[in-house]
Amino acid sequence: MKSTTFARLALFLPYLLLIESALYFVFRDVSEKDSLIQTINIVWNFLAIFWFIPYTILVIILLVRSKGKSFAEIKGIFRRAPFLMMIVAPGTYALILIGGSMVDLAFFENAWQILLLTMAVSIPASLLFGYIFLGLSLLLHKLLLKTGVVLRDDSQCIHLEPEAATV
């Protein structure tokens, strides 16, 4: 697998963890004991309510922007992704609030308080979780490079074919 392919696939790591945490509750009896893994899965499932839609929008943006780029360029784009998520998440909630208030004004008249809360939580959470997943992805990339599962495909690694000499 090329490094660029791995970088684009690494965007789906939060979704894979969400699937794992959902399956954890399907196959485990959570009433037995409270463990650290169970607590992490509960928190991740709860937080998915807030990050799923904005992160999906961000993934689409990053996939479009990374098309045809080298791994170094993609890494630069992805390093700025948590800051972009700080804009996408509150913007998504603002659009939901505006759209909802157009449908039913009475229901959404106090929703600005919820919007402020989600903005207050989503901005630092975007940085925190964004850089945690970025760090995990880069660490996984280095490990997979060493094992040979991921191949370098930077512009520095161009393989030249020997040309036939002509006289």
C-alpha positions in Angstrom: 0.0 0.0 0.0 1.3 3.5 -0.8 1.8 6.1 1.9 -0.8 8.4 0.2 -3.4 5.6 0.3 -2.6 4.9 4.0 -3.0 8.6 4.8 -6.4 8.8 3.2 -7.5 5.5 4.8 -6.3 6.8 8.2 -9.1 9.4 8.1 -11.5 6.5 8.8 -9.9 5.6 12.1 -12.5 7.4 14.2 -15.2 5.6 12.4 -13.5 2.2 13.0 -13.3 3.0 16.7 -17.0 4.0 16.7 -17.9 0.6 15.1 -15.7 -1.1 17.7 -17.3 0.7 20.6 -20.8 -0.1 19.2 -20.0 -3.7 18.8 -18.6 -3.8 22.3 -22.0 -3.2 23.7 -23.6 -5.7 21.3 -21.4 -8.6 22.4 -20.6 -7.7 26.0 -22.9 -7.6 29.0 -22.2 -4.1 30.3 -24.2 -4.7 33.5 -21.5 -7.0 34.9 -18.6 -4.7 35.8 -17.3 -1.2 35.0 -14.0 -1.3 33.3 -11.8 1.3 31.7 -12.5 0.0 28.2 -16.3 0.1 28.9 -16.0 3.7 30.1 -14.0 4.7 27.1 -16.5 3.1 24.8 -19.4 4.8 26.6 -17.7 8.2 26.3 -16.8 7.7 22.6 -20.4 6.7 21.7 -21.7 9.7 23.5 -19.2 12.1 21.9 -20.1 10.6 18.4 -23.4 12.6 18.7 -21.3 15.7 18.5 -18.5 14.8 16.1 -20.0 12.4 13.6 -21.6 15.0 11.2 -18.9 17.7 11.3 -16.1 15.1 11.0 -17.9 13.5 8.0 -17.9 16.9 6.3 -14.2 17.4 7.2 -13.3 13.9 5.8 -15.0 14.8 2.5 -13.1 18.1 2.3 -9.8 16.4 3.1 -10.3 13.6 0.6 -11.0 16.1 -2.1 -8.0 18.3 -1.2 -5.6 15.3 -0.9 -6.4 13.9 -4.3 -3.3 13.7 -6.5 -1.0 15.1 -3.8 2.2 13.5 -2.5 2.4 12.1 1.0 4.3 15.2 2.2 1.6 17.5 0.9 -1.2 15.3 2.4 0.6 15.3 5.7 0.7 19.1 5.7 -3.0 19.3 4.8 -3.9 16.8 7.6 -1.8 18.6 10.2 -4.0 21.6 9.7 -7.2 19.5 9.9 -7.9 20.0 13.6 -8.0 23.7 13.1 -10.3 23.2 10.1 -12.5 21.0 12.4 -12.7 24.0 14.8 -14.5 25.9 12.1 -16.5 23.1 10.6 -18.0 21.8 13.8 -19.5 25.1 15.1 -20.5 26.0 11.6 -22.4 22.7 11.2 -24.2 23.3 14.5 -25.1 26.9 13.5 -26.6 25.6 10.2 -28.6 23.0 12.1 -29.9 25.7 14.5 -30.8 28.1 11.6 -32.5 25.3 9.6 -34.3 24.0 12.7 -35.5 27.5 13.6 -37.0 27.9 10.1 -39.0 24.7 10.6 -40.2 25.3 14.1 -39.3 28.6 15.8 -40.9 27.8 19.1 -38.8 24.6 19.5 -35.5 26.4 18.7 -36.0 29.7 20.5 -33.7 28.6 23.4 -31.4 26.5 21.2 -28.8 29.3 21.1 -27.7 28.1 24.5 -27.2 24.6 23.2 -25.2 26.1 20.3 -23.0 28.0 22.6 -22.4 24.9 24.7 -21.5 22.8 21.6 -19.2 25.5 20.3 -17.5 25.7 23.7 -17.0 21.9 23.8 -16.3 21.3 20.1 -13.5 23.9 19.7 -11.1 22.4 22.2 -12.3 18.9 21.5 -11.4 19.4 17.8 -7.9 20.2 18.7 -7.5 17.5 21.4 -9.0 14.6 19.5 -7.7 15.9 16.1 -4.1 15.8 17.2 -4.5 12.5 19.1 -5.8 10.8 16.0 -3.1 12.6 13.8 -0.4 11.3 16.2 -1.8 7.8 16.2 -2.0 7.8 12.4 1.6 9.0 12.0 2.8 6.5 14.5 1.0 3.7 12.8 2.4 4.9 9.4 6.0 4.7 10.8 5.4 1.2 12.2 3.9 0.0 8.9 6.7 1.6 6.9 9.2 -0.4 9.0 7.3 -3.6 8.5 7.0 -3.0 4.7 3.2 -3.0 4.7 3.2 0.7 3.6 5.6 1.8 0.9 7.0 5.3 0.4 5.7 7.0 -2.6 7.1 10.5 -2.1 8.5 12.4 -5.0 12.0 11.7 -3.5 11.6 8.0 -4.1 11.4 8.0 -7.9 12.7 4.8 -9.5 14.5 5.6 -12.7 14.7 3.0 -15.4 18.1 2.6 -17.1 17.9 4.0 -20.6 19.4 2.3 -23.5 22.5 4.1 -24.9 22.0 5.3 -28.4 24.9 6.4 -30.7 
